[in-house]
Amino acid sequence: MNLREAIEIAGTVSTKNSKMPGPSYAISARHCNVGGKLVNKPNSVCSKCYALRLQNFRPNVGQAWETNYQKTLAAVWKSTTPANDYVEAMVYQINAAVNRKASAPYMRWFDSGDLINVRHLLIINDIAYYTPHVIHYLPTKEAPIVDLVTRAITLKPNLVVRVSSPMIDQPPLTRFSTTTTVHTKGTDYEGFACPARGQGNKCGDCRTCWDPTISNISYPKH
């Protein structure tokens, strides 16, 4: 497999997200299951979705994320793309990206979009299995999907799935071991506060999101 073939099968793993220390993969936020409901709910973490705003402001970005979504959908729902081919294509791109950034073996899933269904998470778990040298961070609002999968299997140790509380200033969801929350300025929060806002909106040297020993990451409200 070469890069062109991998992109044709799975869409594009990005190395251009300047905030992240490593590669990332985004799909269109217009198809989020839980997020699609929260976007219309005041004070939810999705009520002012930056990904939707970016898609509207930069149509070329929106089209790229839509392409990624459709290619992922073909593997996880429509089954028009064999799941094994999708896994191989993603593994190829992640390895290529990490090799270009040898000091940053950190993969970020869904800087736009979210899990589509149970099979989607199982496929990502397989991708983590075939990239054991990479730590994968996956934030999600799809708590029911994570519930179903983690009751059946143990996710790979290099896949850190953090389930997000749906409302701003809501405490972490206690039934999950790794979570995220959003807090407003001056409000008490649990766990580790993301420092990106104070360092140029970049991760910098911080890798806390990828650290499974940190139970909750709280992000300041944008």
N, C-alpha and C positions, 0 to 999 in steps of 0.2 A: 504494500500500500504506500502511496505517496501523499503529499499534503493536498494536492488537488482532489484526489479520490476521497480523502478523509472529509474534506469540506463538502463535497457533493453528497456524502452520506449523512453527515451529522450537523452541518452548518459550521460556524466559525467559533473556535475558542479564541478569545481575545487576549492579546498581550499589551493592549493600549490603554487599559484603565490605570491612570496615573496614581490613583489612590492606593491600589492594591500592590502587595509585594510580588505577586505571581500572576498566573493566568486566571481568567474568569470566563464564565459562560452565562449569557443572558438570553431569555426568551421574552416574547411580547407580554407585557403586563395586561394587555386587553383580554387575556383569556384566563386570568386567575380565578380559581373557584371561590375560595373564602375572600380573597382580596377584592373580587368583583362585587361582593356584597358590602364589604367594609368601606369601599371607596365612597359610598353614598351615606355613610353613617358618621354624623358629627363626632369629633373627638376620637375617632379611631386612628390607628397608626397609618392607615391607607387613605385617609380623607383628603390629604394633599399629596398624593402619590407623585414623587419626583420622576419616576420612570415614565408614567403616562404623560407628564408635562414635557419630558425630553423627547418622547416619541412624537408628540404634536409639534414641538418646536423644530425638531430635526428629522424630517421624514426619511432621510437615508438611514438614520439609526433605527427608526421604527421598522423600516423594511427589512433591515438585517436581522433584527430581533424576531420579526414575524417569520422570516425564512428559517431561523433556528427553531422556532416553535413548530412549524409545519414538519420539519425533518424529525424532530423529536416525537411529535405526534404519530408520525408514520411508523416509528419503532415501538412506541409504548401503548398505542391504542388501535390504530388502523391495521397494524402488523403488515403493512406493505413493504417495510424495510425490516429484514431479519434483525432481531435484537443483538445477536452476536456481531453483526456487521457494524451496528451503531456503537457498540462497546469498543470494538477494535478501532473504529475511526476516532472516537473520543480519546482513547488511550494513546493513540499515535500523536494526536495534536497536543495533549497535555505533556507527554514526554518531550516532544519537540520544543514546546514553550519553556519547560523547566530547564532543558539543556541549554537554551539560549540565555536563561537567567539561573545559572547554576547555584547561586546562593539563595534562591527563593523557591523552594519546593512546596509552595502553598497555593492550593486551588480554591477559588471562591465560586460557588454556584449561586446563580440567581441574583445578580445585582439588578436584574429586572425579571419579573415573572416568578413562578413558583412551581412546586410539584404538580403534575397533571393527575396522577393516579398512583395506586399501589405499585403497579409494575414499573413506573418511572423510578421510584425510590429503590426498588430491587435492582434495576439496571445500573443506577448510580453506585449502589453498593458493589456490584460487580466491577465497575470501573475503578473503584477504590482498591478492590482486591488485586487488580492487575497493575496498579501503580502504588505499591507499598511504600515507596520512597517519598511519596507526596502526601501531605496532610490536606484533607478536603474539609472545607467549612461550608455548611449548608444551612442557612437560616430559612425558616418556613413558617407560614401561618396555617398549614394544612395538618393540624393536630390529629384529626381522625386517621389520616394516612399513616402518620408516624406511629400512632397507637396500634393499628392493625399489623404493620410490618414488625414492630419490635416485640409484639406478643408472640410472633411466629419464629423470628430469627434474632440472632445477635448481630448487629451491624459491625462492620469491620472497624478495628480500633483507630484507623487513620481517617475515618469518616465522622466528623463532629457535626451532628444535626442539632441545631438549636431551634426550639419551638417558640415562636413569638407570641407574647400577650397581645390581644387584638386592640386594646384600648390604651390611650396615652395615660400615664401615671397608674396603670394597673400593675399589681404585683406579678412576679413570675408564676407561671403555671406549675404548680407543685408536683404534678404527676410525672414530670419529665426532669431528667437529671441535668440537662444543659438547655438553657433558655436565653431569650432576649426580651428586653422591655424598652420602652421609650418614656423619658421623664422630662417634665418642663423645668425650667430654671428655678432653683430655690426649693424644689420639691424633693423630699426624701426618696431614695431609691435603694434597691438591694444589689449587692455584687459590685462589679467593676464598671466604672464609667468610661466609655470610649473617649480617648483623648484626641481624636482626629481633628476636632474643631479648633483646638489650640495649636495644631501643628500643620497648618496649611491644608486642612481637610484630607490628610493622608495618614496611612497607617504608620509611616516612619518605621521605627524599630519594633513597634508593638505587634505581637502575634497572639494576643489574648483570645481573640475569637476562635482561633484554631486550637486552643488549649482545653482539652476535655476536663482538666481538674478545676477549671473556673466554671462555677455553676451558672451564673447569670452575667450577661453583658447588658448594661443599660446605656442607651444612646440618647443624647440630648435631643429634644425636639428641634427640628429644623425651623 
